[in-house]
């Protein structure tokens, strides 16, 4: 750092007495992470989200690769859309090569009305085994080339 010590705070956090948590990050770490893929910036942002959510995140996906995850609730089903963003030029556009990733371990908190007893991998048509324990559904996605859609119902 150009200036090793400063009185300017880099992060301000506050708990609003049962009304939630607030984090103010005056630095542009999110933009710098998006532009330059600085891992420490990504870790700090992820840790802030975990802290603000009290570690109560309904979806956990682990495995090698850079995967964009979106979880949707539709009537009595969950739809999980996984997009493989891993490529030789991940941090540069356009993506000119697809690199297969997987297996991915998925953990989903089941909302009321969704049993999780039936899982379909709609893109690959692959089969996977799932377990439900304490309201959480656990299963593996064997591999993803470009994207996968998981129907949970």
N, C-alpha and C positions, 0 to 999 in steps of 0.2 A: 504494500500500500504506500502511496506517496506520503501520506500523513499517518504515522502509526497510532496516534492517539487523538481523539476528538471528543467533544462534549455532545455532539449531535447523535441522537439515538438512531440505531439502525433498525430497530424493531420495538414496537410498543404493543403490549398485550394487556387486556383487561377482562375481568369476569364481572358481568353486570348482575350480581346478586340473583341468580336463578333465571335471568332473562336471556342468557346466552353469553357467548364469548366473542370478543372483538380483537382482531390483530390489525395494526396499522404498520405497513411496511413502506416507509418513505422512499426507499431505493427502488430502482426499476429492475429488480431481480427477475420478475416474470418475463419481461421483454428480453432481457439478456439471456435467460435460459432458452426462450423460444428461438432467438437468433443464433446463439453461439453454443447451445447444448453444454452448458457448464454444469457438471453433475452436482456440485455442492449447492448450486442454486435450486436445482430440481429437488434435492433432498430436503432443503429448508422449506420450500413451498409445500411439498407433500406432508412434512411434519406439521406445518401450520394448519393444513386441512384436517389432519387427524386430531390435532389438539382442539380446534374449533368445533369439531363434530363429536367431541368426547369419545373418540375411537368408535363411534357408532356408525359405521359405514356398511350399507347393506350388500356390498359386492366386494369381493377380494379375488383378484386374478394374479397368479404367480407363475413364472416361467421365463425363459429367455426370450428376448425380442422386445420390440416396441409395438404395443398393441393398444389401439383406441377402443374403449369399452363403453357401451350405452345400454342401460337396463330400463325397459319400459314395462308398465303394468297395463294389460288389456283385459278387462273383465276378470275372469278367473285364471288368467295366464300371465306369465312373465315372458318377455322377449328380450334376449340378450344378443346384441349385435357387436361382434368383435371384428375389428379391421386391422389387418397386419400392415403397419407402417414401416417395418424393417426393410431397409434396402441399402445398397452400397452408398447411395447418396441421400440417406435419411434426412439430413439437415440441409439438403439443397433440393430445389425443385428442378425439373419434374422427376418423379420416380421412374427410372428406366429399367429396373430389374426387380423381380419379385423373389424374395428369399423366404423359403418355407420356415415356419417356426412351430414349436411345440415339442413335447406336450405341455399344455397349460392346465394348471389346477385351478378350479373355479369353486368359490364358496359364496352362496347366495342366501341371504336371510329371506325366508318365505313370509310374505305378508298374509294377513287373514284372508281366507278364501282360496289360497293357492296351495295345493297339496304337494306338488313336486314329485308325484309318483310316475310321471311320464315325461321323458326328455327326448327331443328330436333335434339332431344336427341337420338343418335343412339344406345346407350347401353341399357338404361332403357326403351326406347320407351315412356317415359312420355311426357305429353304435358305441355307447358308453354306459358304464354302470354308475349308478348314483346311490348315495346314502343320505338319509335325513336323520339328523340328531339335534335335539334341543332347538328346533325351528330353523335349522340351517341345512341347506342342501349342498352336498359336496359331490363333484364329478370332475372328470378330466376331458379336455378336448385334445384328441390325439395330435392333430396338426392343422395349421392354417396356411394356405398359400396367399390368398388375397383377403378373404373375409369369411366369416362363418356367422350363421344366425342360429341361435339355440332357442327352441320353444320349450318352455317349462310349464306344465299344467297337470 
